[in-house]
Amino acid sequence: MQKTTALRPQGTAKMLRNIQEYLLITLGALILAANVPLFLEPNKVISTGITGIGMLSHYLWGLPIGMVTLVLNIPLFILGIKWGGGIKFLIRTIFAVLVMTVAIDLFARILPPIKSDPLIYTLFGGLLDGIGIGLVLQGRGTTGGTDIVAQLFNRHKGLPFGPIYIALNSVILLTAALVVSIEPVLYALIVNFVSGQVATVVQEGVSYARMVFVISQEHEAIREAVFNNLGRGITLLTAHGGYTKEPRSILYIVVSYTQITQLKRLIAEIDPQAFVVVSQAHEVLGEGFQPIREAG
């Protein structure tokens, strides 16, 4: 009886998390769909991935963009089932693609096209594309096409989603130059770059924290100064010099990006000869930062 009662909150939390993820997927898919008739198709800017191929078929033969996108995604669905996460992956991807493809043809009838300066429609086109993709990825889905391939590289090879996504779509867009003139392809490359960068930020979060490694003979004084002035925790690591092989201490510190300047000043005041390495941390969970959320 106690075991059943204990499981109920977990089941409710899982259901709420699934609802939240499907809402993210739906919102992301709708943003991607609206982007096509608003900024991309009216200005003859080829979209990325399979949607771009759908747009090419629309320009060449007048076929509906959404329908072509759906049909071409079928073999990629199969690829995703085998290596991308099984049936759950398939269901979420099909849901995202169905919402997106149906909405593309629907929005084409009701949304007014925005034709303006190329800088406007390429930047805003890339912005909406990246936000939409990032939201879908946050919901643990994909929008099909090169999203699936980039996700597989990310999952199995540890490669970052953004650069892989940009590289794959750049190849497709450069190939499209054989069908259309080079100008819309160049605009599309701008959209592709902005989209990849924004998708990474939306999916992983803005880099709001910094990881700092400090090697110094004055490590104890630096430790006390960080505690007293920044209120941040410190991990003391034991290492050996690669040349001298002498033991030394390394301070591992995580601070917010607003504190990094103050931290560097503290270190410089105590030991100007200290060796300091600063790197970005996309997400920090735990004491002093965001609370740890249950992993999906």
N, C-alpha and C positions, 0 to 999 in steps of 0.2 A: 504493500500500500504506500509506504514511504517512497519507494523507488518510482512508482507511477506519478506521485505528486511532484517529485523532484524533476521529472522529465517534462512536465507541462510547461513551465516557463521557458525551457529551451526550445520546445516545439513552437511556442508562440513567437519567440524571438526570431526563429528561423523563418517562419511564415512572413513576419513583418519585413525581414531583410529581403526575402524574395520579392515581396510587393514593391519595396523601394527600388530594387534593382530593375524590375520590369518597368517601373515608372521612368527611371533613368534611360533605359533603352528606348522607350516610346518617345520621350522628349528629344533625345538625340537623333532618332530616326526622322522625326518631324522637322527638326532644324535642317538636317541634311536634305530632305525632300524640298523644303521651301527655298533652299539656296539655289537649286537648279533653275526654276523659272524666274527667280528674282534677279540673280546676278550672272549666272553662267550661260545658260542657253540663249537669252536675248542678245548677249554680247559675243556669241560664238566662241566662248571660252570652253575648251574641252575640259571636262571634269576628270578626276583621277580614277584609276582602276577600271572596274567593270562598268561603272556608270559612264565613264568617258567613252568606252566602246559603244554603249547604248546611245550616247549623244552622236557619235560618228554615224551610226546606222540611221539615226533620225535625219541627219543632214543629207546623207547619201540616198536613202530610200524612203524617208518619211515614216519609219516605224516608230511606235511608241517607246519612249526611253525607258519607262518603268518595266514594260513587258520584256524587252530585250535584256535589261539588267537582271531580272528574275531568272530567265532561262539560262543565261550564261553562268549564273551562280551555282547551278545544280551540281556540276562536277566538283566545285570547290566545297560544297556541303559535304560531299562524300569524303573528300580529303580531310576535312575538319573532324568528321566522326571518327576516322581511323587514328589520327594523330593529335587532334586538338582538344579532346575532352569528352568524347562519347555522346550519348543521347542528349544530355543536358546542354552541351554546346550546340548540338544540332537544333534543338527546340528554340533556344534563345536567338540563334543566328537566323533561323527561318522567320521567327517573329519580327526581328529587326528589319530584315529584307522585305518582308511582306508589307509592314507599315510604311517603310520608305518608298517602295516602288509604287504602291497604290497611291500614296500621298503625292508623289511627283506628278502623276497624271492628273490628280484632282486639283492640286495647287496651280497647275499650268492653266486651269480654266478660271481661277478666281483671283490669283495674285497679279498685280500689275508689274510688268517688267521694269527694271531700273537700268536705264541706259544713260551713262554719264561718263565722266573722265575715267580712263583705264585704271588709274591709280585707285579710284574709289571701288570699282567693282572687282578688281583683283584682290585688294587687301580685305575688303569685307567678305568677298566670296571665300577666301582662305580662312578668315576668322570664323565664319559660320560653319564651314566644313570641319575645321579643327575642333570646335566646340561640340558639334554633333558626334563626331567620331569618339572624342574623349568621353562624353557622357555614356555612349553605348559601351565602351570598354570598361568604364566604371561599373556598369551594370553587369559585367562579366559576359558580354555578348560581343558580336562583331557585326559589321554591315556587309559581310561577304567580300568577295574580290581579294584585293591585295591586303585588306585587313587580316584575313585568315592567314595568309602566307607570312605577314610580318609578325603576327601573334605566335605562329609556330616557331619562327626563328627566335623570338623572345623567350618562349617557354623551354625549348630544347637546346638552344645554343647560348642563351643568356645575352643575346644581342639586344640593344635598346630598340624599342618599337619605332620611335620617330625617325632615326636615320635610315632604317630598313624600309620603312613605309615611303619615305622620300625617294630613295634609290629605285625601288621597284616601279613607282609611278613615273619617275623621270624617264625610265626606259620606255614605258608605254607611250608617254607623251611625245618623246622624240620619234618613235615609230609612227605616231599619228601625223607627223609632219609630212609623211609621204602621201597622205590622203588630203589634208587641208594645207593651207598656206602656213608659213613658219610663224607669222605674227600671232595668231591665236594660241599656238603652242608655247611661244615665249611667255605670253600672259598666263597660260595654264601652269607653267613651271613656277611662276611667282605664287600662284594660288597653292600649288603643291607644297612649296617650301613653308609658307605661312601656316598651312593646314597641319603639316607634320609637327611644327614647333608648338602650335597651340594645343594639338591633341595630346602631346606629351605632358604639357603643363596641366591640362584638365584632368588627365588620367592619374598622374603621379603627384600633382600639387606643386605649387610654387616653392622654389628652394628657399625656405624661410629660416633655415638653421645652418650652422657651420660646424664642421668637425675640425678640431685643432690638435695637432701633435706637437709637443714642446720638448726639446732635448736641451737641458741646461744644467750646469753645475749648481745653480741656485734654485733647483726645483722646489725645495721646501719653502723658500720665500715666495716663489711664484704661486705655489699652492695656497698659502695663507692669504695672499693678496686677492686671488680669485674668489676664495670663500668670502672674504670680508667685503669686497667691493662689488662683485657680480652676483654673489649668492648662487653660484652654479656648482654642481658636484664635479668631482674629478676622479678619474681612475688612474692609479699609478701602475705602470707596466715596467717589468724588469727586462732589460735587453743587454746585449753585449756589442761593443764596437766591432765593426767588421775588420778594421785594420789593427787596432790595439788589442782587441778581444777582452778589454776591460769591462766589468759590469757597470751599467749606468741605468738611471731611471728615466722613463718617458712619461710625461703627463698627457693624458687623453682627456680633452675637454670638449663638450658640446654646448654651444651658446646660440642665441638668436642672432640674426644678421645685424640687428641694431646694436648688439654688444661687441661685435668683432673689433671695431676700431678701438674701443676702450680696452679690450683684452690685449691688443697688440701694444698699446701705449704702456700698460702695466708691465708687460714682459720687457719692453725696451728700457724702461726705467730701472728695472731690477737687474737685468742681464742683457746688455746690448749685443753680446756675442752668442745669444741663444739661437738654436736652429729651430725654426717654426714652419710647420706645414699646415696650410688651411685648405679645406675642401668642402664642397657643398654636400648637404644632407637633405634629400627630398622629403623625407618624412622621419619625424622623431616622436616616439611614443613613450610615455612613462612620466615619472616625476619631473615636474617643472615644465612639461610640454603637454601635448594632447594626451588624454587618457587612452589606454590600450583598448581598441575595439576588437570584438570577437572576429577572428579571421573567417572568411567564407570558404 
